[in-house]
Amino acid sequence: MLNVLIVDDDSRKAGKVQRVIEEAIGVKGGSVDLAGSASAAAKLLEGRQYDLLILDLNLPIRDRQPASKDGGLRFLKQIVRGGPRFYKPSHILGLSEYPELVNQYGPQFNEEAWQLVQFDVTSEAWVKTIQNKLIHIAQLASTKRDGAYLLDLAIVTALKPIELDAVLALDAGWREERQPGDDTFYHRGEFARGDARVTVVAAAAIEMGMPAAACITSKLIRAYKPRFVAMAGITAGVGMNFGDIIVADQSWDYGSGKIGTGTRKQSLFAPAPNYIPLDAGLKEKVDFFISRRAPVLAAIQGRWQGNKHTNVLSAKPGPIASGAAVVENEIAINAIKDMNRKVIGIEMETYGVYLAARVAPQPKPLAFAAKSVCDFGKPPKTDEYQRYAAFTSANFIYEFALDQLART
């Protein structure tokens, strides 16, 4: 079922467009709503998600007002930048019968990534455009129903400052977008180099910790159906240097277990970790990239614009432990190491991301975390180290995605 909204104060023209749509999709194939002004259309968009909005340019702002030649364009900008008030249409098509308006405002429609077409009763060109648009939308809707992936990579961070900032500094042509009824700001773009292409979306959790990380990961998976989910950001390291990248080949919640009472009435914690491993095929890609792409790491380190670090940047797969608290205690770190002597990262989110991907509906994404060392579970913890770690993490994911996850 396709839902279409026609916004046009000319009932004759709107009727012709409606008939074209109904002939293309069938009366039972969807619904067509009509609005004669920007304000009337706004009320409809506040309560319903439309697959296609067909928008006239010469449009009244309110009912019973004269039409304004840029009324449609002004309404388009209101929709795009109107925040959570509107359910944004999946597709927008401008349709004007005035050639001078098409020429004048066509570039501005293009800037918003939408198309402006001339309506002409003596031509079938506009009819073909609407029909082709409806076919595309129907095919996309069918793809969603069939459970196919819609995007290559979703990147999750725990922090907006520093971590998400480092991701959005990557060359991707980012554009901000919202999902209906969702307050989260998503950022969509594409990594590209030569013939390699990786479509990508990025978002930050509302707070640190596994629950928030699992929530934002689940929302990204449901909305965008990515092939892969990556956790970017910072971590405490064990036996690593500042800025080094840790790819979590397994993760667990180190707070999972049972608190009992000892013989002297003291509390005793008996850990019961549930390890989630990195997908075997994805681990092969990680191992190959780290072992064969050493110059890439050197290039990442060379691009850093802050204080220079003397240690040669390295990357290593290994276990990352996740917990509910920031750790600045050597005794606590040793207790975590007792659970897994190979642990090289301790942070608060990766297990939540891995669990969300593991229990996601089909099509399931493969999840990985590539987080960089900003401290060692004890002071100093400085902004400079955090920015450097966030930078190396984001750039590692960028290079790894183009090298191992890209479509060509």
Sequence and secondary structure as in RCSB ss.txt:
>XXXX:A:sequence
MLNVLIVDDDSRKAGKVQRVIEEAIGVKGGSVDLAGSASAAAKLLEGRQYDLLILDLNLPIRDRQPASKDGGLRF
LKQIVRGGPRFYKPSHILGLSEYPELVNQYGPQFNEEAWQLVQFDVTSEAWVKTIQNKLIHIAQLASTKRDGAYL
LDLAIVTALKPIELDAVLALDAGWREERQPGDDTFYHRGEFARGDARVTVVAAAAIEMGMPAAACITSKLIRAYK
PRFVAMAGITAGVGMNFGDIIVADQSWDYGSGKIGTGTRKQSLFAPAPNYIPLDAGLKEKVDFFISRRAPVLAAI
QGRWQGNKHTNVLSAKPGPIASGAAVVENEIAINAIKDMNRKVIGIEMETYGVYLAARVAPQPKPLAFAAKSVCD
FGKPPKTDEYQRYAAFTSANFIYEFALDQLART
>XXXX:A:secstr
 EEEEEE S HHHHHHHHHHHHHHH GGGEEEEEESSHHHHHHHHTT   SEEEE SSB SSTTS  BTTHHHHH
HHHHHHSGGGS   SEEEEEES HHHHHHHHHHHHHTT EEEE  TT SHHHHHHHHHHHHHHHHHHHHHTT   
EEEEEEES IIIIIHHHHTSSS  EEE  TT    EEEEEEEETTEEEEEEEEE SSSSHHHHHHHHHHHHHHH 
EEEEEEEEEEEESS  TT EEEEEEEEETT EEEEE TTS EEEEE    EE  HHHHHHHHHHHHH HHHHHHH
HHH  SS   S   EEEEEEEE SS    HHHHHHHHHH TT  EEESSHHHHHHHHHT  SS  EEEEEEEEEE
 SSS   HHHHHHHHHHHHHHHHHHIIIII B 
